[in-house]
Amino acid sequence: MTTPYNVRYPNGMNDVQLKLRELKERGWTVPAIARAIGMSTSAVEKWLAGERTPRAQKLLTAALADLVHRKHIPKRRTYQPKGSAGGNV
């Protein structure tokens, strides 16, 4: 008997969505998750919203589980407008 690749839980979420939500609860941002797994930010956002599912769902779920267990969480980047640093007028 084979199991379906896209398993849905009672709350309507799949494995990828659950791992992505768990990462966000731990302080990860969507761009940081995307960089860590080598995907685009828009793809990760669509997976999180349930609009799309990844092709290699089992592999991605394993990669996201690895990120969940990391102790180092990337810091949020702070962007400054060009020329505002240093106080030069």
C-alpha positions, 0 to 999 in steps of 0.5 A, a space after each residue: 500500500 502506498 501513502 499519498 505524497 500530499 498528506 493533509 491533516 485535520 486542520 487542512 495543512 500539509 507537512 510543509 506548511 506545518 514545518 514552515 509555521 514552526 520555523 516562523 514561530 521560532 523567529 525565522 523570516 520567509 526570506 531567510 527560509 528561502 535562502 537556507 533551502 535555495 528557493 525563491 521567497 515567492 515559492 515559500 510564501 505560496 507553500 505557506 499559504 497552501 496555494 501550491 505544493 512543492 514537487 519534492 515534498 518529502 525532501 523539502 520536509 526533511 530540509 525544513 525539519 533540519 532548519 527547525 533543529 538549528 540553534 542559530 536563527 538568521 537575524 533579520 536584516 535591517 536596511 538603511 536608505 543609501 546615504 543615511 549612514 554616517 550622518 554626512 549631509 
